[in-house]
């Protein structure tokens, strides 16, 4: 049994880390750093609540620490935990700068510790379905990829994500997921173009973005988000020489976790048939009538199952440090592209 300490019990810690850790065999949520409340112990009886990182690291049984705190605190928390000899999972974005990410990676390698970024949306059912279709060549040669994460939040909220500062805003919140998906599917691009902007009245930081990756043979990967979407665009729309796949809606796991639903059961992570995507094929100049493609089961537990196995020296990380650094490089290059309004070459 691996005892886990969780730093942060806001939305991220409460909905996206604690229930997943608690549902994985071989992991035990033992300590939660929660500065002002005791809700972690109320939800998870037996969990010890502490107020400082010193108290958490004083618990010698804690071998793994998960960090779900405001983005600009990631660097300090990760560094402190690594230097205390703990393995670490940190929420995305990895850090607020590539320089910080590289420094943390160097510390982890020097000390022989696991450091990985919580890119749980690699385990969304619709992403797994699309990845499978592409690997099978169901669309032919891909030529255009779109992933969109729209929200309808016209009012500016009083939250750290809405404030001005390092790591704040929709771009840092959502772009790491979308960028990671594109890099997993297609690898590093030749160049990119980004437009990161404020759309809402009274907006204090970026609340919308478009990022385009340029690949050989005409392939384009476009990642977009807006907070002014009463009608959301398709989550995925991918076109190839042999057909097109369109998928509406998001993986159901986030809504279930936000609602406090315990993980598990035969239906966890499964979509209803009416939520499945459609595949339209091309034969010559003729369109084949669209058919539904069953969405594979998504399961965020697989991330922490992998972390468990890495700690036990039985697996390699699902998200390695090189992949985490690529995302941070893309984030910084996108900011530069947007500021210059220019296509910039990928030179990592």
PyMOL commands that set and color helices and strands:
alter all, ss='L'
color gray80, all
select helices_A, chain A and resi 11-22+39-43+53-57+71-83+98-111+120-123+125-136+160-162+170-186+216-218+253-258+273-275+301-311+321-340
alter helices_A, ss='H'
color red, helices_A
select strands_A, chain A and resi 2-7+27-33+48-50+62-67+87-91+115-118+142-148+191-197+208-214+220-226+236-240+243-247+277-283+286-287+291-293+344-345
alter strands_A, ss='S'
color yellow, strands_A
deselect
rebuild
show_as cartoon
